[in-house]
Amino acid sequence: MSDTIDVALIGGGIMSATLGTMLKQLEPEWDIRIYERLGEVAQESSNPWNNAGTGHAALCELNYTPEKPDGTIDITNAVKVNEQFQVSRQFWSYLVNEGLLPDPSAFLSATPHMSFVWGEKNVEYLRKRYEALKDHPLFVGMKYSEDPAEIHEWAPLLMPGRAKSQPVAATFIASGTDVDFGALTRMLVAALEDQGAQVRTEHTVTGLKQDKTDGTWLLKMRHEVGLFPLEVRAKFVFVGAGGYALPLLQKSGIPEIRGYGGFPVSGEWLRTDNQAIVAQHSAKVYGKASVGAPPMSVPHLDTRVVDGERSLLFGPYAGFSPKFLKSGSLFDLISTIRWHNLVPMIQVALRNFDLLKYLIGELLASRSDRENTLREFFPNAKGDDWYEMVAGQRVQIIKNVPGKGGTLQFGTEVVASADGSIAGLLGASPGASTAAPIMLDLIEKCFPSKLDEWTPRLKRMIPSYGGTVSADPKLADKLLTETAEALAIAR
Ligand SMILES: Cc1cc2nc3c(=O)[nH]c(=O)nc-3n(C[C@H](O)[C@H](O)[C@H](O)COP(=O)(O)OP(=O)(O)OC[C@H]3O[C@@H](n4cnc5c(N)ncnc54)[C@H](O)[C@@H]3O)c2cc1C
């Protein structure tokens, strides 16, 4: 016989940790368990060296502000991503104020966000982007400059060694952040354990089957050091398995997953721990994407603060591997092909020639090609100071869109069964920064009958819940100030 628990969270990453934390606040008596296949939580995408740690708020990422055919800048996505980050800021502030998270500097560092471009066309684009954003309540405080001396003050590594004739421009905003999502995941999971949740590492969920009589889910598991398969019965299941969410949702047999496929993109970084260099850069500096580059693969030169130590990270250099997790199998991609997603996958392969060309180019790039890309940002960089690291895997969503056919999507999507008893998260961007709003979305999809009862508690956790922050500039100012104080970051 297997136990029946209230909630099974498959995967010990930031998404499960966030959802578990929210549900424990809403229903303290619920029996919540996390099952993680590896020996520790936060070892896949949520590990700090597998992601870039950018608190994505669209303060510097140019892919959220495309130029429209008429030459104006579309800020819709930038505002949406920033709104989402404000939800995360409020949730983390609540947890800090409640003592559920310790000193915020253990997972969050105030790190200015900069966009930096070169070439006349890009300078003109950045100037227009700045004009479009500067008066918006969520982007207050953004500065713009085309003056090399001022840019040098903001980020001293960017200018020396650069041709004086090269037109350059940058924006700077002090309210950016660097987040150690690994530390945050570990601390959230530890706080959950203190509140009675159980964490089972080295437990791989191998099968999921719904009991049609009562709607509960039977999870089959393999314990890495045990001899016998294990089972647990859960009233609600979250598939927070990162890249393995797609194959697990396929195993569950829910019709909602039909037509979805995954396209894995791998990545590598260059990193330096040379403190003479690290001390000269305190920012996250994002550039403009090359043609065909997936939006999340735009290189950036980042200050990273991991376990209190400062380093610089440059990349990611995108690549291709058929694995769906860094620790996954070479058969991952092929094992998710079904008759219902085959056509969308072929359509995506045929329609994304620029992306394929870009990825092949990145795969063929030599070490010295990579150092040259680094020198576009930091002209005096010396190769010997930098070493290579493998980044996490991202599995982009392939989906059949009515009227369009197979489409490659770069966002995230919650896929839930019609009865709300199981849900999973596909996709990767903006990612960990938006774990709180994504998990709120999941809660609304899966627990609609509980929402009236839960709303007052949700509003305590996230004061803007049910509305937006920027609709009221006074509210935006109040929340930005309060969360900045709680998290010890710039307003
Ligand atoms: C190169 C790169 C750069 C990124 N940069 C940023 C950034 O700057 N800012 C940002 O906000 N986000 C960023 N992201 C995205 C972010 O890292 C992810 O969105 C986030 O970490 C995903 O969390 P998760 O919990 O869904 O998945 P994961 O952290 O991958 O956790 C999934 C867990 O499930 C476990 N698991 C899988 N299958 C099973 C099974 N069958 N049974 C039990 N356990 C299982 C895995 O071992 C893993 O621990 C980046 C990602 C990458 C790859």
Ligand as a Chemical Component Dictionary entry (heavy atoms), coordinates in Angstrom:
data_LIG
# 
_chem_comp.id                   LIG 
_chem_comp.type                 NON-POLYMER 
_chem_comp.pdbx_formal_charge   0 
_chem_comp.three_letter_code    LIG 
# 
loop_
_chem_comp_atom.comp_id 
_chem_comp_atom.atom_id 
_chem_comp_atom.alt_atom_id 
_chem_comp_atom.type_symbol 
_chem_comp_atom.charge 
_chem_comp_atom.model_Cartn_x 
_chem_comp_atom.model_Cartn_y 
_chem_comp_atom.model_Cartn_z 
_chem_comp_atom.pdbx_ordinal 
LIG C1  C1  C 0 22.208 28.949 -19.598 1  
LIG C2  C2  C 0 21.058 29.402 -18.778 2  
LIG C3  C3  C 0 21.006 30.716 -18.313 3  
LIG C4  C4  C 0 19.909 31.139 -17.548 4  
LIG N1  N1  N 0 19.930 32.400 -17.048 5  
LIG C5  C5  C 0 18.915 32.806 -16.263 6  
LIG C6  C6  C 0 18.961 34.083 -15.670 7  
LIG O1  O1  O 0 19.917 34.822 -15.839 8  
LIG N2  N2  N 0 17.917 34.463 -14.899 9  
LIG C7  C7  C 0 16.835 33.655 -14.705 10 
LIG O2  O2  O 0 15.926 34.073 -14.013 11 
LIG N3  N3  N 0 16.774 32.427 -15.240 12 
LIG C8  C8  C 0 17.785 31.974 -16.006 13 
LIG N4  N4  N 0 17.765 30.735 -16.548 14 
LIG C9  C9  C 0 16.553 29.911 -16.388 15 
LIG C10 C10 C 0 16.488 29.257 -15.015 16 
LIG O3  O3  O 0 17.729 28.700 -14.679 17 
LIG C11 C11 C 0 15.407 28.183 -15.052 18 
LIG O4  O4  O 0 14.207 28.730 -15.560 19 
LIG C12 C12 C 0 15.094 27.629 -13.674 20 
LIG O5  O5  O 0 16.262 27.310 -12.958 21 
LIG C13 C13 C 0 14.229 26.400 -13.850 22 
LIG O6  O6  O 0 13.937 25.867 -12.591 23 
LIG P1  P1  P 0 13.192 24.491 -12.470 24 
LIG O7  O7  O 0 12.916 24.277 -11.053 25 
LIG O8  O8  O 0 12.036 24.472 -13.418 26 
LIG O9  O9  O 0 14.199 23.411 -13.094 27 
LIG P2  P2  P 0 15.576 22.802 -12.549 28 
LIG O10 O10 O 0 16.328 23.747 -11.704 29 
LIG O11 O11 O 0 16.268 22.233 -13.747 30 
LIG O12 O12 O 0 15.072 21.649 -11.605 31 
LIG C14 C14 C 0 14.455 20.486 -12.099 32 
LIG C15 C15 C 0 14.837 19.365 -11.158 33 
LIG O13 O13 O 0 14.048 18.212 -11.463 34 
LIG C16 C16 C 0 14.852 17.069 -11.254 35 
LIG N5  N5  N 0 14.228 15.961 -11.981 36 
LIG C17 C17 C 0 14.119 15.799 -13.310 37 
LIG N6  N6  N 0 13.462 14.655 -13.599 38 
LIG C18 C18 C 0 13.147 14.079 -12.413 39 
LIG C19 C19 C 0 12.474 12.874 -12.062 40 
LIG N7  N7  N 0 11.997 12.037 -12.992 41 
LIG N8  N8  N 0 12.326 12.579 -10.745 42 
LIG C20 C20 C 0 12.796 13.424 -9.774  43 
LIG N9  N9  N 0 13.460 14.570 -10.067 44 
LIG C21 C21 C 0 13.624 14.901 -11.378 45 
LIG C22 C22 C 0 16.199 17.507 -11.801 46 
LIG O14 O14 O 0 17.260 16.701 -11.323 47 
LIG C23 C23 C 0 16.287 18.937 -11.301 48 
LIG O15 O15 O 0 16.904 19.041 -10.046 49 
LIG C24 C24 C 0 18.853 30.252 -17.277 50 
LIG C25 C25 C 0 18.921 28.924 -17.705 51 
LIG C26 C26 C 0 20.024 28.490 -18.433 52 
LIG C27 C27 C 0 20.094 27.063 -18.840 53 
# 
loop_
_chem_comp_bond.comp_id 
_chem_comp_bond.atom_id_1 
_chem_comp_bond.atom_id_2 
_chem_comp_bond.value_order 
_chem_comp_bond.pdbx_ordinal 
LIG C1  C2  SING 1  
LIG C2  C3  SING 2  
LIG C2  C26 DOUB 3  
LIG C3  C4  DOUB 4  
LIG C4  N1  SING 5  
LIG C4  C24 SING 6  
LIG N1  C5  DOUB 7  
LIG C5  C6  SING 8  
LIG C5  C8  SING 9  
LIG C6  O1  DOUB 10 
LIG C6  N2  SING 11 
LIG N2  C7  SING 12 
LIG C7  O2  DOUB 13 
LIG C7  N3  SING 14 
LIG N3  C8  DOUB 15 
LIG C8  N4  SING 16 
LIG N4  C9  SING 17 
LIG N4  C24 SING 18 
LIG C9  C10 SING 19 
LIG C10 O3  SING 20 
LIG C10 C11 SING 21 
LIG C11 O4  SING 22 
LIG C11 C12 SING 23 
LIG C12 O5  SING 24 
LIG C12 C13 SING 25 
LIG C13 O6  SING 26 
LIG O6  P1  SING 27 
LIG P1  O7  DOUB 28 
LIG P1  O8  SING 29 
LIG P1  O9  SING 30 
LIG O9  P2  SING 31 
LIG P2  O10 DOUB 32 
LIG P2  O11 SING 33 
LIG P2  O12 SING 34 
LIG O12 C14 SING 35 
LIG C14 C15 SING 36 
LIG C15 O13 SING 37 
LIG C15 C23 SING 38 
LIG O13 C16 SING 39 
LIG C16 N5  SING 40 
LIG C16 C22 SING 41 
LIG N5  C17 SING 42 
LIG N5  C21 SING 43 
LIG C17 N6  DOUB 44 
LIG N6  C18 SING 45 
LIG C18 C19 SING 46 
LIG C18 C21 DOUB 47 
LIG C19 N7  SING 48 
LIG C19 N8  DOUB 49 
LIG N8  C20 SING 50 
LIG C20 N9  DOUB 51 
LIG N9  C21 SING 52 
LIG C22 O14 SING 53 
LIG C22 C23 SING 54 
LIG C23 O15 SING 55 
LIG C24 C25 DOUB 56 
LIG C25 C26 SING 57 
LIG C26 C27 SING 58 
# 
